[in-house]
Structures are given as C-alpha cells and as structure tokens.
C-alpha cells in the first residue's frame, strides 16, 4: 500500500509514494535498509566508525539491548 500525492487537479499530476515499513511504530525495519547495514564495509578509522554507529543508532528501536551490543565500538571512540 502507498500514498497518493496530487499536485494539481489533473490525475496526470498524481504521484505514488510507497509506504516504508521502517516507521517507529512497526516492529521491523525494511529489508532494503537492513542490507545497507550488512553490506557496509567494516569501519577502519574513527570517521567510518562514527558513520557506522550513526547508521546503527537508527535501528536501536528494533534491536533489544542495542546499547550493550554496540558498547565495544563506543569504547573505541573514547580517548
């Protein structure tokens, strides 16, 4: 199911916007979004580690105990 956006009175101006299944009210993320995380190369420096943790942070609502799981990576950011 998707949403239909009409930018004018004519049906030719209609656009369909597909509904993402990754809203905070759902219990699961979209499979394409999961592949973005699983296909991402392993972080090799502080910059890429921060980027990876930022991406993973979004999925915190879907993964129980995410804070404990990512704790070893968070420790790498400490000086």
N, C-alpha and C positions, 0 to 999 in steps of 0.2 A: 504494500500500500504506500502511496505517496501523497504529496500535497500538490495542489494545482495553484499556480500563481497567474493571475491575469493582469497584464499591464495596460489593457485597454478594453474597449467594448467588443472588439472583434475576437472570435475564437482563435484566429490565427496568431494572436499575441499571447496565447497560453503557454506556459512552461511547466513541466512536471518536475518537481523536486523530490527525489527519492528520500524516504524517511530512513535515517540512520538508526541502527539498533544499539547505538552506544550511548544513549542518554543515561543520565544518572539514575533514572527510575527503573531501568532494566537491570536484570541480574547477570548479563553477559555482554561483553564487547563485540563489535563487528569482527568477523573473521579476517577481513582485509586489514583492519587496524592491528590485529594480533600479528599478522605476518610482517608488518612494519617493524615490530619489536624483535621478532625471531630472526628476521633477515638482516637486521642491523649488525654491522661488524663489531667485534669486541672493542671496548674503549682502550686506547693505547696511551692516552695522556689525560691531564686534568680537564682540558676543554671538552674532549669527547666523552669523558666520564660524566661531566656536568650535563651535557646534552642527553646522554642516555638516561641519567637519573630524572631529568625533567620529563622525558617521554614516559618513563616507567611511573612517574608520580601520578599521571592521569589515571592509570589502572589501579590505583590504591583502593578505590571503592569496590573493585571486582575481586580483589585478592585478599583473603583474610591474612592478618599478620604481615602485611607487606612491609611495615616498618622494620620488623625483625629480619625479614628476608634480605632487605637492602642494607642493613646495618654494616656489614663488612665493606661495602662500597662507600658508604657515607664516611666511614673511618679513614678511608684513603684521602678524603678531602681535608681532613684535619691536619694542621701543621704541627 
